[in-house]
């Protein structure tokens, strides 16, 4: 089996803007500054534009976060790249994945984004789950990862066994 790429993605800045409460608040903050300046600019001067500047700074901060994180899914692993100046690359073997969960709010659903959370026995996610936030087409991507996990397990002959201790 080759390690051909199946999918590559980043968090979605555009969908974050209209698919989350913080994103919508940022848009409203920017518009409030522009409208305040247009209506009361002669009395308030340029102060309303500070709201627009604050909104632009929030978008720039989020953009840096989006650019510093990318995910690549191959037939064998999930590759997580993080950082701009100090970069890190983590790989999660798909046959070690225990669970792939998706969370989304009502606004997320309308924007077509969600948070995909992967837990595995791999060192990368043994103590903390891998969370991929504001992912476009999250439902389809989650299902694709789940299918690749099943295929990787079949290829390696790996079975997941859950053990529970009964208390007496």
GICORTA-V993677 format. One record per helix or strand of 3 or more residues. SS is the DSSP state (H for helix, E for strand). FROM is the first residue (numbers start at 1). TO is the last residue. If there is no record, write none. Layout:
# GICORTA-V993677
ss:SS from:FROM to:TO
ss:SS from:FROM to:TO
This chain:
# GICORTA-V993677
ss:E from:5 to:9
ss:H from:13 to:19
ss:H from:21 to:44
ss:H from:49 to:67
ss:E from:69 to:74
ss:E from:77 to:82
ss:E from:88 to:93
ss:H from:94 to:96
ss:E from:97 to:103
ss:H from:106 to:111
ss:E from:113 to:120
ss:E from:130 to:136
ss:H from:138 to:156
